Amino acid sequence: MSAERRRILTKRESDSTYQTGVITKEATQLTNELKGLTKEIEFLTPYLATLEAGDEKTKREKELRRASARRGELLSRQAAQGAVALLERQLEQTETTVRLEAVAAYETKVRQRKDELLAAQG
């Protein structure tokens, strides 16, 4: 019984560790992309005011719209997930670790009790 619990908890801990890593990596990538887009928008906005009407201005306006739309999309995604997803994974990981320790302590007590009973018989 406890071996099965240990197996399940070990698998859950492994999954949780992996998911935490993935979420952390995604959050880092999202933050880096947002920083890049913000710099691009900050550059393009005043730069557009200096351009004459023409192909270059049209091209840069298109870039600004694209960067602004992507930034809005990323900010929306970040607001929907935020740091909560990472914190939930970290909590799950901590809970699983505590449960694994409890199962290990239980198994130790069972072995000790069995040894005591065998010693009392013989």
MIPA-717984 format. One line per field, with one value per residue: residue number from 0; chain; x, z, y of N, C-alpha, C, O in turn. Coordinates in pm, whole numbers, plus 32768, in hexadecimal, padded with zeros to 4 digits. Layout:
! residues N
num <- (NUM, ...)
chaine <- (A, ...)
n_X <- (X, ...)
n_Z <- (Z, ...)
n_Y <- (Y, ...)
ca_X <- (X, ...)
ca_Z <- (Z, ...)
ca_Y <- (Y, ...)
c_X <- (X, ...)
c_Z <- (Z, ...)
c_Y <- (Y, ...)
o_X <- (X, ...)
o_Z <- (Z, ...)
o_Y <- (Y, ...)
//
This chain:
! residues 122
num <- (0, 1, 2, 3, 4, 5, 6, 7, 8, 9, 10, 11, 12, 13, 14, 15, 16, 17, 18, 19, 20, 21, 22, 23, 24, 25, 26, 27, 28, 29, 30, 31, 32, 33, 34, 35, 36, 37, 38, 39, 40, 41, 42, 43, 44, 45, 46, 47, 48, 49, 50, 51, 52, 53, 54, 55, 56, 57, 58, 59, 60, 61, 62, 63, 64, 65, 66, 67, 68, 69, 70, 71, 72, 73, 74, 75, 76, 77, 78, 79, 80, 81, 82, 83, 84, 85, 86, 87, 88, 89, 90, 91, 92, 93, 94, 95, 96, 97, 98, 99, 100, 101, 102, 103, 104, 105, 106, 107, 108, 109, 110, 111, 112, 113, 114, 115, 116, 117, 118, 119, 120, 121)
chaine <- (A, A, A, A, A, A, A, A, A, A, A, A, A, A, A, A, A, A, A, A, A, A, A, A, A, A, A, A, A, A, A, A, A, A, A, A, A, A, A, A, A, A, A, A, A, A, A, A, A, A, A, A, A, A, A, A, A, A, A, A, A, A, A, A, A, A, A, A, A, A, A, A, A, A, A, A, A, A, A, A, A, A, A, A, A, A, A, A, A, A, A, A, A, A, A, A, A, A, A, A, A, A, A, A, A, A, A, A, A, A, A, A, A, A, A, A, A, A, A, A, A, A)
n_X <- (8052, 80B7, 818F, 811B, 80A2, 8189, 81FC, 813B, 8141, 824C, 824F, 8197, 8226, 8300, 827D, 8215, 82FF, 8366, 8297, 82A5, 839F, 836D, 82A5, 8335, 83FB, 835C, 82EB, 83CD, 841E, 833F, 834A, 843F, 8401, 8337, 83CB, 8473, 83B4, 8346, 8422, 843F, 834C, 8366, 8438, 83D4, 82EE, 8331, 83DA, 833D, 82BB, 8377, 838E, 834D, 8222, 81FD, 8296, 834D, 82E8, 81EA, 8234, 82B5, 81E0, 813E, 81E2, 81DF, 80CE, 80BC, 8174, 80FB, 8005, 8059, 80D9, 7FFD, 7F6D, 801E, 802A, 7F23, 7F17, 7FD3, 7F53, 7E7A, 7EEF, 7FD4, 80A6, 8030, 8005, 8106, 8139, 8072, 80CD, 81BE, 815C, 80D0, 81A8, 8236, 8178, 8169, 826D, 8272, 81AF, 822C, 8303, 8275, 820A, 82F6, 834F, 8280, 82A6, 839E, 8359, 82AA, 835B, 8403, 834D, 8305, 83FE, 8418, 8344, 8396, 8480, 8416, 8390, 8457)
n_Z <- (8000, 805C, 7FB3, 7EBB, 7EE2, 7F07, 7E09, 7D68, 7DD8, 7DAA, 7C94, 7C6D, 7CE6, 7C39, 7B49, 7B9A, 7BCB, 7AC9, 7A47, 7AD5, 7A84, 7971, 7975, 79EF, 792E, 7852, 78BC, 78D8, 77CC, 7766, 77F7, 779A, 7689, 769F, 7705, 762A, 7565, 75DB, 75D6, 74C2, 747B, 750C, 747E, 7376, 7386, 73B7, 72DD, 71F9, 71E8, 7178, 7073, 6F16, 6E50, 6DA9, 6D1F, 6DE4, 6ED5, 6ED7, 6EE9, 6FE5, 708B, 7073, 70EE, 71F2, 7235, 722C, 72F8, 73D4, 73DE, 7410, 7504, 75A0, 7597, 761F, 771B, 776A, 777A, 7844, 7918, 7937, 7989, 7A2A, 7B4E, 7BE5, 7B84, 7B8C, 7CA0, 7CFF, 7C9B, 7D27, 7E2C, 7E18, 7DE8, 7EDA, 7F90, 7F33, 7F63, 807B, 80B3, 8045, 80F5, 81DD, 8198, 8180, 828A, 8304, 828B, 82FC, 840C, 83FC, 83AA, 848B, 8550, 84F3, 850B, 8622, 8670, 85FE, 868F, 878E, 8774, 8746)
n_Y <- (7F89, 8085, 8095, 80B7, 81AF, 8249, 822C, 82AD, 83B0, 83F4, 83FB, 84CB, 859A, 85AA, 85F3, 86EA, 877A, 8787, 881A, 890A, 8963, 8988, 8A4F, 8B1E, 8B49, 8B99, 8C82, 8D20, 8D39, 8DC0, 8EB0, 8F14, 8F36, 8FF6, 90CE, 9102, 9148, 922B, 92D9, 92EF, 936A, 9459, 94C7, 94DC, 9581, 96A0, 96B7, 9696, 978A, 982B, 97E2, 980C, 97F5, 96C2, 9596, 9535, 95A0, 9529, 941E, 941A, 946A, 938E, 92CF, 9338, 931C, 9204, 91BC, 9239, 91B2, 90AC, 90D0, 911C, 902C, 8F7F, 8FFC, 8FD9, 8EC2, 8E9C, 8F1B, 8E72, 8D81, 8DBB, 8DC3, 8D0A, 8C04, 8B94, 8BA7, 8AFB, 8A05, 89F2, 89DE, 88EC, 8844, 885A, 87F5, 86ED, 8692, 8699, 85D9, 84F7, 84DD, 84A0, 83A6, 8313, 831E, 828F, 8191, 8151, 813C, 8061, 7F96, 7F92, 7F42, 7E43, 7DC6, 7DD0, 7D28, 7C35, 7C0C, 7BED, 7AFD, 7A43)
ca_X <- (8000, 810A, 81E5, 80C9, 8097, 820C, 820B, 80E2, 8173, 82CA, 8228, 815A, 8292, 834B, 8229, 820C, 8381, 836C, 8239, 82DC, 8409, 8330, 8262, 839E, 8439, 82FB, 82DE, 8448, 8417, 82D6, 8380, 84A5, 83BF, 82F4, 8432, 849B, 8346, 833B, 848F, 841F, 82DE, 839E, 848A, 8385, 828B, 8364, 841B, 82D5, 829B, 83DF, 838D, 82F2, 81C7, 823D, 82A5, 8392, 828B, 8183, 8275, 82CC, 815C, 8114, 8233, 81AD, 804D, 80D8, 81B3, 8096, 7FA3, 809B, 80ED, 7F79, 7F4E, 8073, 7FFD, 7EA5, 7F38, 8017, 7EED, 7E26, 7F3A, 8022, 8100, 7FDF, 801C, 8186, 8129, 8023, 8126, 821C, 8110, 80B9, 8228, 8253, 811A, 8190, 82E8, 824C, 8169, 8291, 834C, 821A, 8204, 8377, 834E, 8222, 82E9, 8405, 8314, 8277, 83CE, 842D, 82E7, 8315, 8479, 83FA, 82EF, 83E9, 84DC, 83C7, 836B, 84CB)
ca_Z <- (8000, 8062, 7F3D, 7E50, 7F00, 7EEC, 7D78, 7D35, 7E04, 7D64, 7C0B, 7C78, 7D02, 7BBC, 7AEE, 7BCE, 7BB4, 7A39, 7A28, 7B0E, 7A29, 78F4, 7992, 7A07, 78AC, 7803, 78F7, 78B7, 773E, 7756, 782C, 773D, 7610, 76C2, 770E, 75A2, 7523, 7618, 759E, 7435, 7479, 753A, 7412, 72FE, 739B, 7393, 7259, 7192, 71DD, 7129, 6FE9, 6EB1, 6E1A, 6D42, 6D39, 6E64, 6F41, 6ED3, 6F1C, 7076, 70CB, 7075, 7157, 7272, 724E, 7249, 737C, 7438, 73E7, 7451, 7590, 75E0, 75A4, 7689, 779B, 778A, 77A5, 78C4, 797C, 794D, 79D2, 7A90, 7B9F, 7C31, 7B53, 7BC2, 7D30, 7D13, 7C82, 7D96, 7E9E, 7DFF, 7DF9, 7F6A, 7FCD, 7F0A, 7FAB, 8106, 80B4, 802F, 8174, 823A, 816F, 81A4, 831C, 831D, 8265, 8360, 8485, 83E1, 83AF, 8517, 8597, 84C7, 854A, 86B0, 867B, 85E0, 8700, 8800, 8759, 8742)
ca_Y <- (8000, 80FE, 8097, 80F1, 823F, 8284, 8230, 8316, 8432, 840E, 8422, 8550, 85F9, 85B8, 8642, 8772, 87B8, 87A4, 8885, 8985, 898E, 89B9, 8ACE, 8B80, 8B67, 8BE5, 8D08, 8D69, 8D5A, 8E25, 8F2D, 8F45, 8F65, 9074, 9137, 9122, 918F, 92B0, 932B, 9308, 93CC, 94D8, 94FF, 94FA, 95EB, 9726, 96B0, 96A9, 9818, 986E, 97B1, 9843, 9790, 9672, 9507, 951D, 95BF, 94C0, 93A4, 942B, 946B, 9301, 9291, 9369, 92DA, 9178, 91B5, 925F, 9146, 903A, 90F7, 9112, 8F9E, 8F47, 9034, 8F96, 8E3A, 8EA8, 8F3D, 8DFC, 8D1A, 8DFD, 8D72, 8CAB, 8B7C, 8B68, 8B94, 8A81, 8992, 89EB, 89AB, 885E, 8800, 8857, 8796, 8666, 8671, 867E, 8557, 848F, 84CE, 845B, 8319, 82D7, 830D, 8221, 8115, 8137, 810C, 7FD9, 7F3A, 7F86, 7EF3, 7DB8, 7D94, 7DBB, 7CB1, 7BC1, 7BFB, 7BBD, 7A71, 79EA)
c_X <- (8057, 8168, 819B, 80B9, 8119, 8222, 81B8, 8117, 81F7, 82AE, 81EE, 81C5, 82E5, 82FE, 8224, 828F, 838F, 8313, 826A, 8349, 83D3, 82F0, 82C9, 83DF, 83DC, 82ED, 8358, 8446, 83B0, 8307, 83E7, 8467, 8378, 8357, 845E, 8431, 8337, 83A7, 8472, 83B3, 8312, 83F6, 8433, 8327, 82C2, 83A4, 83B6, 82B4, 8300, 83DC, 8327, 8295, 820E, 824A, 82E4, 8333, 821E, 81B9, 8285, 8247, 8127, 8160, 8201, 8128, 8062, 8113, 814E, 802F, 7FDE, 80B0, 8069, 7F51, 7F9E, 804B, 7F7B, 7EBE, 7F7A, 7FB4, 7E96, 7E6D, 7F85, 807F, 80B3, 7FF9, 809E, 817B, 80D8, 8078, 8189, 81D8, 80F9, 8139, 824A, 81F8, 8141, 820D, 82C9, 8207, 81CB, 82E1, 82F7, 8210, 8285, 837F, 82F3, 8264, 8355, 83C7, 82DF, 82E9, 83FD, 83CD, 82F1, 8391, 8463, 83A7, 833E, 8449, 8492, 83A1, 83E3, 8526)
c_Z <- (8000, 7FEA, 7EC7, 7E65, 7EDE, 7E55, 7D3C, 7D5A, 7DBF, 7CD5, 7C0C, 7C90, 7C83, 7B58, 7B18, 7BB7, 7B21, 7A16, 7A5E, 7AB4, 79A8, 7909, 79A7, 7983, 7856, 7838, 78D6, 7824, 7725, 7785, 77CE, 76BD, 762A, 76C9, 7682, 7557, 7559, 75E1, 750D, 7429, 74A3, 74D0, 739E, 7310, 737B, 7307, 71E9, 717D, 7186, 7096, 6F93, 6E83, 6DA9, 6D6E, 6DC1, 6EDA, 6F49, 6F0F, 6FB5, 70C4, 70D9, 70E3, 71E2, 7295, 7274, 72D6, 73EA, 744C, 7431, 74E5, 75DD, 75F9, 7617, 7713, 77C9, 77BE, 782F, 7934, 799C, 79A0, 7A47, 7AD8, 7BEA, 7C05, 7B8B, 7C57, 7D4F, 7D00, 7CF5, 7E14, 7E8F, 7E15, 7E8D, 7FB0, 7FAE, 7F55, 803C, 8111, 809D, 80AE, 81DA, 8218, 8194, 823B, 8344, 82FD, 82CA, 83E0, 8472, 83E7, 843E, 8566, 8572, 8507, 85DE, 86C4, 8661, 8654, 8779, 87EF, 876A, 87B1)
c_Y <- (807E, 8107, 80D6, 8188, 8286, 8293, 82A3, 83A1, 8456, 843C, 84AF, 85BB, 8613, 860F, 86D4, 87BE, 87E0, 881B, 890B, 89BC, 89C8, 8A41, 8B3D, 8BAB, 8BBD, 8C74, 8D5D, 8D94, 8DC9, 8EAD, 8F69, 8F7B, 8FEA, 90E7, 9163, 9171, 921C, 930D, 934F, 9373, 9456, 9519, 952F, 9571, 9676, 9728, 96CA, 973D, 9863, 9848, 97FA, 97D2, 9745, 95E1, 94E9, 9534, 9554, 943E, 93AB, 942F, 93DC, 92B6, 92B9, 9327, 9248, 9168, 91D5, 91F0, 90CE, 9057, 90ED, 9082, 8F5F, 8F7C, 8FF3, 8F09, 8E3B, 8EC6, 8EC4, 8D92, 8D56, 8D9E, 8D06, 8C1C, 8B44, 8B4E, 8B17, 8A05, 8982, 89B5, 8915, 880D, 87F2, 87F2, 8706, 8639, 864D, 85F6, 84E4, 8474, 8484, 83C7, 82D3, 82BF, 829A, 819B, 80EE, 8100, 807E, 7F75, 7F25, 7F2E, 7E60, 7D7A, 7D77, 7D3D, 7C31, 7BA4, 7BC3, 7B2A, 7A15, 79FC)
o_X <- (8043, 818C, 81D5, 80C0, 8119, 8253, 81E9, 8119, 820D, 82EF, 820E, 81C0, 830A, 8337, 822E, 828D, 83BF, 833D, 8259, 8350, 8404, 8302, 82B7, 83F6, 8408, 82E6, 834B, 8468, 83CA, 82F1, 83E7, 8492, 837C, 833B, 846C, 8450, 831E, 838C, 848B, 83BE, 82EE, 83FD, 8445, 8312, 8286, 83A5, 83D5, 8296, 82E1, 8420, 82BB, 82B8, 8251, 8212, 82B8, 832F, 81FA, 8175, 8264, 8241, 80EC, 8126, 81F9, 8113, 8022, 80E8, 814D, 8006, 7F9D, 809C, 8066, 7F1A, 7F67, 804A, 7F67, 7E83, 7F5D, 7FBF, 7E6D, 7E2F, 7F77, 80A1, 80F0, 8003, 80A3, 81AF, 80F6, 806C, 81A6, 8214, 810D, 8135, 8277, 8227, 813B, 8215, 8300, 8222, 81BD, 82FE, 832A, 820F, 8282, 83B1, 8315, 825B, 8366, 83FA, 82E7, 82DA, 841C, 83F7, 82E7, 838D, 8494, 83C3, 832B, 8460, 84CA, 8393, 83D4, 858B)
o_Z <- (7FAD, 7FC0, 7E79, 7E06, 7EA2, 7E27, 7CE9, 7D07, 7D9E, 7CA3, 7BB6, 7C57, 7C67, 7B1A, 7AC5, 7B94, 7B02, 79CF, 7A1D, 7A9C, 7977, 78B9, 7978, 796C, 7819, 77EA, 78B9, 7804, 76D6, 7742, 77B4, 7689, 75D7, 769A, 7667, 7512, 750D, 75C1, 74E2, 73D5, 7467, 74C8, 736C, 72B2, 732A, 72C5, 7186, 710E, 7151, 7044, 6FC0, 6E8F, 6D56, 6DD3, 6E09, 6F37, 6FB6, 6F5C, 6FFC, 7134, 713F, 712C, 723D, 7308, 72D1, 7323, 7453, 74BC, 7486, 753A, 764E, 7662, 7667, 7774, 7840, 7821, 7884, 79A2, 7A0F, 79F4, 7AB9, 7AA4, 7C2A, 7C5A, 7BB5, 7C89, 7DAF, 7D4D, 7D20, 7E5E, 7EEE, 7E4C, 7EB8, 8003, 8005, 7F80, 8071, 816D, 80DC, 80CF, 8226, 8272, 81C2, 8266, 839C, 834C, 82E9, 841A, 84CE, 8423, 8466, 85B5, 85C9, 8533, 8612, 8720, 86A5, 8676, 87C4, 8852, 8798, 87B9)
o_Y <- (80D7, 8175, 8122, 81D6, 82F2, 82FA, 82EF, 83FB, 84CB, 8498, 8501, 8627, 8685, 8668, 872F, 8834, 884D, 8876, 8972, 8A35, 8A2E, 8A9C, 8BAD, 8C22, 8C1E, 8CD3, 8DD4, 8E06, 8E24, 8F12, 8FE1, 8FE3, 9045, 9155, 91DA, 91D2, 927A, 9380, 93C0, 93CD, 94BB, 9594, 959E, 95BE, 96BC, 978F, 970D, 9767, 98CE, 9886, 9820, 975D, 9781, 95B8, 948F, 94E4, 9528, 93FA, 934B, 93FD, 93B7, 9265, 9266, 92FF, 9215, 9111, 9194, 91D4, 9093, 9000, 90BB, 9061, 8F13, 8F30, 8FDA, 8EDF, 8DE7, 8E91, 8EB2, 8D52, 8D29, 8D33, 8CB0, 8BC2, 8AD0, 8AE9, 8AD0, 89A6, 8912, 8967, 88C9, 87A0, 8788, 87A4, 86AF, 85C6, 85EC, 85A9, 847B, 8401, 8431, 8373, 8261, 8257, 824B, 813D, 8079, 80A0, 802C, 7F0B, 7EB5, 7EDA, 7E09, 7D07, 7D13, 7CEE, 7BCD, 7B30, 7B72, 7AE3, 79A3, 79B8)
//
